[in-house]
Amino acid sequence: MRLVLRLGVAVVVSGAGFALAWWVCQQLVRLDEGDSLAIASAVLAVVLSIASWWAIRTAGNVEPDGGGRRAVQQLQATG
């Protein structure tokens, strides 16, 4: 559940970064809509990359050797 919450925060922060970049480009810098959307999309990609990295990294409560459960699959060769 904690991972879902962190990913939700990453999406919200990225959306806010997109909206802020779009507003700055259109209102303050006075670029046309296409250029504003292009710059805001680039900002979205960068912020989403960083925020998703933050969301999925271990929070320090997992043992570094993978001390949790493991799924093991065994195959048997035939022939």
ABEGO torsion letter per residue (X at the ends): XAAAAAAAAAAAAAAAAAAAAAAAAAAAAGBBAAAAAAAAAAAAAAAAAAAAAAAABBAGABBAAGABBBBBBBBBBBX
